[in-house]
Amino acid sequence: MKKFLLVGIACVGLLFTSCNISKEATSNQNVTQTEVVLAKKNYKVIGSVQGESTQNYWFGIGGMSKKSLRESAMAEMYKNANLTGSRAIVNVNVAYKNKMVLIHNKSKAIASGTIIEFTD
């Protein structure tokens, strides 16, 4: 009886666990065409900025495509940056995180970059 109870508790525990997958986008997926040459010390680093986009999928159905998830995160990042004057965002990276629980999948894209301001 004890073994049956232990096996039952273990099975129920496995049902309520989730799996997480995280991945960095290593290819150049940035669609902006701004060319910034940082060869001279004519800039200063202002700080960093981040934007997130989240989507839920049930049974693998619903939500946005991976491309639109990334674009929404980047749009949120640009909105949070409040770029004015001679400021630009460089070193843009997008990280993807997926959390799966049986029939539910939660995908998140996190875009981050560095804000610089040109001084000359």
Secondary structure, DSSP 8 states (H G I E B T S, - for coil): -HHHHHHHHHHHHHHT--EEEEEE--S-----------SSS-EEEEEEEEEEEEEEEETTBSS--HHHHHHHHHHHHHHHH---TTEEEEEEEEEEEEEEETTEEEEEEEEEEEEEEE--
